[in-house]
Amino acid sequence: MSEAETIQDPLSIAEKWKQEGRDVAIATVVQTWGSAPRPVGSHLVIDGDGNFQGSVSGGCVEGAVVSEALDVIGAGKPKMLEFGVADETAWRVGLSCGGKISVYVERLV
């Protein structure tokens, strides 16, 4: 990925990837509760090869979203994902202080 892509908005990158003929999914934070690393409206874009740009959380949540996005690309059906953990395990998965997030994943057509 070029340096220019690393500073662009994830949605601009999604548009570029789509124009290049890649299969693309967009994951969007649609709701948060408690402490969450990324605010509502944050995006992660994923292509069919598992390349991604942006962020919806961090830790293992991001990996899970990429994996689910690949399923969404394959099936073409959107998914609503929910992540939340107890306070004692929150830091390990990237949700500090027991936060919860909902992430909507959809394929670009």
KEMARGU-279110 format. One line per field, with one value per residue: chain; x, y, z of N, C-alpha, C in turn; residue in one letter; residue number from 1. Coordinates in steps of 0.02 Angstrom, whole numbers, plus 32768, in hexadecimal, padded with zeros to 4 digits. Layout:
# KEMARGU-279110
ch <- c(A_...)
n_east <- c(X_...)
n_north <- c(Y_...)
n_up <- c(Z_...)
ca_east <- c(X_...)
ca_north <- c(Y_...)
ca_up <- c(Z_...)
c_east <- c(X_...)
c_north <- c(Y_...)
c_up <- c(Z_...)
aa <- c(a_...)
i <- c(NUM_...)
***
This chain:
# KEMARGU-279110
ch <- c(A_A_A_A_A_A_A_A_A_A_A_A_A_A_A_A_A_A_A_A_A_A_A_A_A_A_A_A_A_A_A_A_A_A_A_A_A_A_A_A_A_A_A_A_A_A_A_A_A_A_A_A_A_A_A_A_A_A_A_A_A_A_A_A_A_A_A_A_A_A_A_A_A_A_A_A_A_A_A_A_A_A_A_A_A_A_A_A_A_A_A_A_A_A_A_A_A_A_A_A_A_A_A_A_A_A_A_A_A)
n_east <- c(802A_801C_806B_8014_7F97_7F92_7F71_7EF7_7E44_7DE6_7D72_7D8C_7DF4_7DAF_7D5D_7DC0_7DFA_7D8B_7D7A_7DEB_7DC4_7DBB_7D6B_7D0E_7CEE_7C9C_7CAF_7C57_7C53_7BC3_7B86_7BAF_7BD6_7C00_7CB0_7D02_7D79_7D70_7D0B_7C58_7C33_7CB1_7D1C_7D4D_7D98_7D98_7DE4_7DCA_7E3A_7E60_7EA5_7EAA_7E71_7E68_7E07_7DA4_7DA8_7E16_7E94_7E61_7DE3_7DE6_7E23_7DBF_7D58_7D8D_7D93_7D09_7CDE_7D15_7CC4_7C4B_7C68_7C73_7BF2_7B9C_7B3D_7B10_7B4D_7B2D_7B97_7BC1_7C22_7C60_7CA2_7CCF_7D0E_7D8C_7DC7_7DC9_7E34_7E89_7E47_7E36_7DD1_7DC1_7D9D_7D26_7CD6_7C5A_7C33_7BD8_7BE2_7BC5_7BCD_7BE3_7BDA_7C22_7BD1)
n_north <- c(7FC5_806F_8105_8171_8132_8109_8179_81A2_81AE_8121_8106_8143_80F3_807A_8098_80AA_8029_7FE0_8015_7FE1_7F62_7F0A_7E9F_7EE2_7F07_7F68_7F94_7FDB_8038_803B_804C_806E_8041_8072_8075_8084_8062_80A1_811E_8128_8116_80FE_80AC_8013_7FD1_7F45_7ED4_7E4E_7DFE_7E09_7E7A_7F13_7FB4_803E_8047_7FF6_7FD1_7F7E_7F0F_7E64_7E74_7EBB_7E5C_7DFA_7E3F_7E53_7DCD_7DAB_7E07_7DD3_7D63_7DA6_7DE4_7D72_7D38_7DA0_7DD4_7E48_7E61_7E76_7E93_7E74_7EA3_7E8A_7E8E_7E50_7EB7_7E86_7E44_7E9C_7EEF_7E96_7E75_7EEC_7F43_7FB9_7FCC_7F7F_7F9C_7F9A_7F75_7F8B_7F52_7F6D_7F0F_7F14_7EE7_7F3C_7F68)
n_up <- c(8000_7FD8_801A_8010_8012_8097_80DF_80B2_80B8_80ED_80A0_8026_7FFB_7FEF_7F82_7F1F_7F1C_7EF0_7E71_7E39_7E23_7E8B_7F05_7F88_8033_80B0_8156_81DB_826F_82CB_8344_83ED_8496_853A_8553_84BD_843E_83BF_8371_8349_829E_8271_81FB_81AA_8120_80B5_8044_7FCD_7FD9_805B_807D_80D9_8113_8181_821A_8295_8317_8361_83A2_83B3_837F_8307_82B1_82B2_8274_81F3_81C8_81CA_816B_80F6_80E8_80D1_8057_8006_8012_7FFC_8050_80CC_8176_8225_82A5_834F_83D7_8478_851D_85C0_8646_8678_860E_85A7_8577_8535_84BF_847F_84A6_8510_85BE_85C3_8554_84CF_8426_838C_82E9_8241_81B0_8104_8056_7FCE_7F39)
ca_east <- c(8000_8045_8066_7FD8_7F5D_7F91_7F55_7EB5_7E08_7DD7_7D3F_7DAD_7E19_7D7D_7D4A_7DF9_7DFF_7D52_7D8A_7E1F_7DA6_7DBD_7D30_7D1A_7CBC_7CA7_7C96_7C4B_7C3C_7B81_7B71_7BDF_7BC1_7C3B_7CEE_7D11_7DB4_7D61_7CC7_7C25_7C44_7CF4_7D19_7D82_7D89_7DB9_7DDB_7DC1_7E78_7E6D_7EC6_7E7B_7E86_7E3A_7E02_7D64_7DB3_7E5A_7E9A_7E45_7DA4_7DF5_7E2D_7D7E_7D32_7DA9_7D7C_7CC1_7CD7_7D23_7C86_7C1A_7C7B_7C62_7BAA_7B77_7B0A_7B2D_7B49_7B36_7BC3_7BC3_7C5B_7C61_7CC6_7CD1_7D46_7DCC_7DE5_7DBF_7E72_7EA6_7E26_7E33_7D99_7DD4_7D69_7CE7_7CAD_7C37_7C28_7BB5_7C03_7B9F_7BFA_7BBE_7C02_7C16_7BBC)
ca_north <- c(8000_80AB_8134_8199_810C_8102_81B4_81AF_8195_80DD_8103_8153_80B7_804A_80AC_809C_7FE1_7FC9_8029_7FB3_7F21_7EE0_7E96_7F0B_7F0E_7F9F_7F89_801C_8039_805A_805B_805E_8048_8074_808B_8062_8081_80C9_8138_8117_8131_80E8_807B_7FE5_7FB5_7F04_7EB9_7E05_7DDC_7E14_7EBA_7F40_7FF8_805F_8026_7FF7_7FC3_7F6C_7ECC_7E2C_7E88_7ECC_7E1D_7DD9_7E66_7E42_7D89_7DAE_7E2C_7DA4_7D3C_7DD3_7DEB_7D34_7D2A_7DDB_7DE6_7E6F_7E46_7EA2_7E72_7E94_7E8F_7EA6_7E62_7E63_7EE4_7E65_7E2C_7ECF_7F08_7E64_7E73_7F2E_7F6B_7FCE_7FDA_7F5B_7FB9_7F70_7F96_7F6A_7F61_7F56_7EFE_7F0C_7EE3_7F6F_7F4D)
ca_up <- c(8000_7FD3_8052_8006_8029_80DF_80FE_8095_80D8_80D7_806C_7FE7_7FE9_7FD8_7F3F_7EF3_7F16_7EC8_7E2C_7E22_7E16_7EC7_7F2E_7FC2_8067_80DF_819B_81F9_82B5_82CA_8388_8422_84DC_8566_8534_847E_8420_8383_8375_8317_825D_825C_81C4_8196_80DF_80AC_8001_7FCA_7FEB_80A1_808A_80FA_8123_81B0_825B_82B9_835E_8372_83C0_838C_835F_82C1_828D_82AA_8242_81B2_81B8_81BA_812C_80C0_80E0_80B3_8010_7FE5_8012_7FE5_8081_8103_81BA_825F_82D6_8390_8400_84BC_854B_8607_8655_8683_85CF_8574_8558_8509_847E_8461_84BE_8553_85F0_85B9_851F_849F_83E6_8355_82A9_8206_8179_80C5_8019_7F9C_7EF9)
c_east <- c(802C_803C_8027_7F9A_7F59_7F73_7F10_7E7E_7DF9_7DA2_7D5B_7DD4_7DE9_7D68_7D82_7DFE_7DC8_7D5F_7DC0_7E05_7DA8_7D78_7D3E_7CDF_7CCF_7C87_7C91_7C34_7BF9_7B67_7BA8_7BBE_7BFF_7C77_7CFC_7D4A_7DA6_7D18_7C98_7C39_7C8A_7CEE_7D58_7D6D_7DB5_7DAF_7DD9_7DFF_7E8A_7E96_7E93_7E9B_7E52_7E39_7DBB_7D6D_7DFD_7E5A_7E7C_7E03_7DB0_7DFF_7DEB_7D54_7D4C_7D91_7D32_7CB6_7CE6_7CE7_7C50_7C29_7C66_7C18_7B81_7B42_7B2B_7B24_7B4F_7B5E_7BC1_7BFC_7C56_7C81_7CC1_7D10_7D89_7DED_7DE4_7DFF_7E90_7E87_7E1C_7DF7_7DA6_7D96_7D26_7CBB_7C8D_7C2F_7BFD_7BD4_7BD9_7BD0_7BD1_7BEE_7BF0_7C03_7BC6)
c_north <- c(803E_80D7_815E_8174_8108_813F_81C6_8193_814E_80D8_8115_8117_8082_8059_809C_8051_7FC6_7FD9_7FFC_7F6D_7EF2_7ED8_7EBA_7F08_7F49_7F8C_7FCE_8013_805E_806A_8047_8067_8048_808E_8062_8087_80AF_80E1_811D_813B_811E_80AF_8051_7FCA_7F78_7EEE_7E6D_7DDD_7DE5_7E52_7EE8_7F82_8017_8038_802C_7FE9_7FB9_7F26_7E97_7E3D_7E97_7E8D_7DF9_7DFD_7E56_7DFD_7D88_7DD3_7E00_7D78_7D66_7DDD_7DAD_7D28_7D65_7DF3_7E0D_7E4C_7E7E_7E79_7E98_7E77_7EB1_7E74_7E7C_7E8D_7EC1_7E4B_7E62_7EE4_7ED7_7E63_7EB8_7F58_7F7E_7FDB_7FBA_7F77_7F85_7F98_7F6A_7F82_7F43_7F4B_7EF1_7F0A_7F1E_7F4E_7F80)
c_up <- c(8000_8011_804D_801E_8074_8101_80E2_80C1_80C0_80A0_8027_7FCD_7FCF_7F91_7F0C_7EE7_7EE9_7E7E_7E0E_7E15_7E51_7EE5_7F70_7FF2_8093_8121_81BB_8242_82B6_8310_83B8_8465_8507_8541_84F6_845C_83E4_8387_833F_82D6_8246_822A_81BF_8152_80D4_8064_8005_7FDA_8034_80B0_80AB_810A_8150_81F1_8277_8303_836D_8390_8394_836B_8316_8297_8281_8276_81FC_819C_81A4_8178_80F0_80B3_80BD_8069_7FE9_7FDD_7FF7_8015_80BA_8146_81ED_8292_8317_83B8_8444_84EA_8592_8613_865A_8643_8598_8551_8528_84C5_845F_8474_8506_857E_85E1_8583_84F3_845F_83B8_8315_8271_81CE_813A_808A_7FEC_7F5A_7EC2)
aa <- c(m_s_e_a_e_t_i_q_d_p_l_s_i_a_e_k_w_k_q_e_g_r_d_v_a_i_a_t_v_v_q_t_w_g_s_a_p_r_p_v_g_s_h_l_v_i_d_g_d_g_n_f_q_g_s_v_s_g_g_c_v_e_g_a_v_v_s_e_a_l_d_v_i_g_a_g_k_p_k_m_l_e_f_g_v_a_d_e_t_a_w_r_v_g_l_s_c_g_g_k_i_s_v_y_v_e_r_l_v)
i <- c(1_2_3_4_5_6_7_8_9_10_11_12_13_14_15_16_17_18_19_20_21_22_23_24_25_26_27_28_29_30_31_32_33_34_35_36_37_38_39_40_41_42_43_44_45_46_47_48_49_50_51_52_53_54_55_56_57_58_59_60_61_62_63_64_65_66_67_68_69_70_71_72_73_74_75_76_77_78_79_80_81_82_83_84_85_86_87_88_89_90_91_92_93_94_95_96_97_98_99_100_101_102_103_104_105_106_107_108_109)
***
